Amino acid sequence: MFTGLIEDCGTLKSVVRTSTSAVITLNTALPTESLMKGDSVAVNGVCLTVVEKGAHSFSADVSPETFSCSTLELLRPGSRVNLERALRVGDRLGGHIVTGHVDAIGTLKQVTSVQNAILLEIEVSDACSRYLVEKGSVAVDGISLTINSVKVNSFDLSIIPHTLDKTTLKDLRPGSKVNIETDILGKYVERLMGKKPATESSLTSELLAKHGFL
């Protein structure tokens, strides 16, 4: 479990592929002496397991399924990545609950400067956008962010200078692919109310209000 508050921007050192999977090694400023084999680390929002570590690096296995469902496949040596260690009991939950399980791959559609902020518009599928709400939370490449507005197939974010400086968001350009994890609470509500996912759901604001969610 993670919070979406990025601890370090590491860099991909190497990718070693086998017939069934791959091992990636990342350079990091995180205190690797505190990492243990088997620990979870979110890499651009993808929960990976530490299998080896060095003085300033660690390695993790990546399965074909993880490659196919995330942007890790697009990384090359030197690529910067957002890193966050797993949440410990008693830590402050400064962002929101992030599982490290990517729901979809989004595409950066537009970047606009507005005073001291940067507005990002990210294009996503209908199946993903249904779980996005205005002023709700979303994880983009592992970063906990607040949604400004939701459109038919995209959503807008307002990025403050601190977030831009401390994450890989400043590396993105229109057309860049990003990992999207929607707020897990919406998915649980849908499941508990017996609704089918994707295009078959009839979840409405009236139904939520009737059952005490609004």
Secondary structure, DSSP 4 states (H G I P E B T S, - for coil): -B-S---EEEEEEEEEE-SS-EEEEEE-SS-GGG--TT-EEEETTEEEEEEEE-SSEEEEEE-HHHHHHSGGGG--TT-EEEEEEPPPTT----S--B-S---EEEEEEEEEEETTEEEEEEE--HHHHTT--TT-EEEETTEEEEEEEE-SSEEEEEE-HHHHHHSGGGG--TT-EEEEEE-HHHHHHHHHTT--SGGG----HHHHHHTT--
